[in-house]
Amino acid sequence: MSAREGQERRVPPVLIVLAWLWVGVPFAYGLWQLLLKLPALFGG
């Protein structure tokens, strides 16, 4: 067993928010672009 086993590793909340933004912002932009182009895809 290692000396660190059983210890909880804390991640700063700011880092968690930045990670979610890193993924969420491009995803939201892509989703928005899809919604804007959906009418053209279906002959609208």
PEVENGI-V124184 format. One record per pair of residues at least 6 apart in sequence whose C-alpha atoms are under 7 Angstrom apart, sorted by the first residue. I is the first residue (numbers start at 1). J is the second residue. D is the distance in whole Angstrom. If there is no record, write none. Layout:
BEGIN
I_J_D / I_J_D
END
This chain:
BEGIN
none
END
